[in-house]
């Protein structure tokens, strides 16, 4: 019984280390699921790991599926901050799609929405 426990322990430690190796979304501005009174000029996404900017993307689309971002995302003032400029946004709901590569070569992706206007 003790021998099997000793064999399982290293596997648990290694699986936890692998789970922490991905860059997950920590927070965003505008916030995930938020409603903002005025249209933001940019979208900022903070991740739990540093990013490889050449392989990290963000797209923002309106309710019709048309892109409303200004193109290529870039790293911000921190290596875990990804930013993208936005076109002038009328009131409505916008969907954000992100896919990032962390510096340790793991990819992750996700999406969320935010609303402009009342």
N, C-alpha and C positions, 0 to 999 in steps of 0.2 A: 504493500500500500504506500509506504513512504517513498519507495523508488519511483513509482508512477507520478507521485506529486512532484518530485524533483525534476522529472522530465517535462512536466506540463508547465512549470514555472517559467523556464526560459522562453517557451512559446508564447506565453501571455505577455511577457515583457516585450518581446520583439513585435508582437501584433499591436501593442499600444504605441510603440515608437513609430510604426508604419502609419497608423491612423493619424498621428499628429503631424505627419510629414506633408500633408496637403495644405494648400492655401485656401482657407475658407473665408467667406465674407464675414468680417467682424462688425462693421457698421457702414452706413452710407449717408450722404447728404445730397439731396433730400433723403430723409429716413425711409426705410423700408415700410411700405404701407401708409405713409403719411399723406396728409393733405396740406398743401402750402398755399398761402394767399396770393403770392406773386410768383411768376415764372422764374426759375433759377437760370442763370447763364451757363452753368456747368454742373456736371454730376461728378461727385467724388466718392470713391469706393476704397475702404481700408480693409486689408486682408490680414490674416493671422501669420503669414509668411512673406518674406521678400519675393518680388516678382521678376520674371524675365520679360521686359517690356516688348521685345520683338515678337513674342508669342502669346501676348495677353490682349484680349479684345473686349470691347463693350459696344453694344448697340442699344439705342433708345428708339422706340417706335410709338406712334400714336395708335388710336383705336382702329384705324383703317390699315395698320401695318406698315405705314410709310415711315422711313427713318427721319428722325428729327434731331439727330446728333450732327456734329460738324466733322465727322470722319474719324481719323486715327486717334485712339486713346494714347496717353503718355503717362509716364511716371510723374508723380508730384514731388513735393519737397521731401518725402520719405520713400524708401525703397519698397514699402508695402502699400503705397497709395497710388491708385490708378484714377486718372481724371480724363474727362472728355467734355468738350464744349457743346452747348446746345443752341439750336436755332431758337428764335422767339417762339414761345409756346403759348397758344391760346388755352383757355380753360378746357380741361378734359383729363382723362386718365392715360398714363403713359407706362409702358412696359420696358423694363431694363433687362437685357440679356448679357451675361458676362461669362467669359471663359478665360481662365488664367493658367499660366505655367509658373510654378514656384521655382526658386533658384535650385532646389534639390530635384528638379525635373518631374515633379508630379503635377498633373493637370486636375482642375476642378472647374465646375460650371454651375450656373444657377440663374435664377431670374426673380424679379419682384416688380411691383407696381408702385406708383405714387400718383397723386392727383394734384392738379393745379386748379385753383378757384374753389368757390364754395359749393 
